Amino acid sequence: MKQILAAFIFFTRLPFWKITNVPSIYFKHVVNYWPMVGYLTGGLMALTIFVTSHFFPLPIAVILTVLTRLLITGALHEDGLADFCDGFGGGTSRERILEIMKDSHIGTYGVIGLILYYTLLIYTLTSISYPLVYSVLFCGDIWAKYCSSHIINILPYARKEEESKAKIIYDKMPPQTMIVNAALGLFPTIFLLQARYIVALIVSALICYLIIRLMKKRLQGYTGDCCGALFLITELSFYIIVLAIHYAL
């Protein structure tokens, strides 16, 4: 139970830490329960757009929905995306990429990456009609976290533990956790309104794998920033493919 609570404490800014004291050793397993956190963030996003769309035009409802998750997570993943763009955009070697990614200052590539990400995200979600957008938001958050969580099983950590921002190296998932995660990641797909949108799950998972391969090639491992960037890119690709299928078929 404390491992699950550690995941909610780590990945959100909600006061779960008030429930009980969680020793630092449990935070080595937070990625194992990342998809479970998606039920909270994805569910609140779906609820927010459902409520706000009754009072505001869809673009405003989408922006308020995105803002909801930002407030819940403290922009944790977006910080990772910015650092990832800076590192992979400006770094020419493994050492230089890691150095740039550890720098707390945002650079040109990070700014451009966030602008492009939010532009695509808001326009994509605005273009997905009701009631599909509700289920897509709920499913996309959880699915992307499930796919991205496997990075710890595929790649080693790129830094030494004392050099990491969180001072933690995540443990790989045991087989039983991988089974539970698969169930958590796949369950929300039943809420997709038509079977044709299953293609978006497959394509986004493939994109997630290709980005992991890029990280392996250039870093020979991953960092916490890589995890955040991987999640956001995988989630965005899922939304974009859903929109493409929606318009094409």
Secondary structure as UniProt FT lines:
FT   HELIX           2..11
FT   HELIX           16..18
FT   HELIX           24..33
FT   HELIX           34..52
FT   TURN            53..55
FT   HELIX           58..73
FT   TURN            74..75
FT   HELIX           76..90
FT   HELIX           94..102
FT   HELIX           108..127
FT   TURN            130..131
FT   HELIX           132..149
FT   HELIX           151..154
FT   HELIX           161..163
FT   HELIX           175..186
FT   HELIX           187..191
FT   HELIX           195..197
FT   HELIX           198..219
FT   HELIX           224..248
//
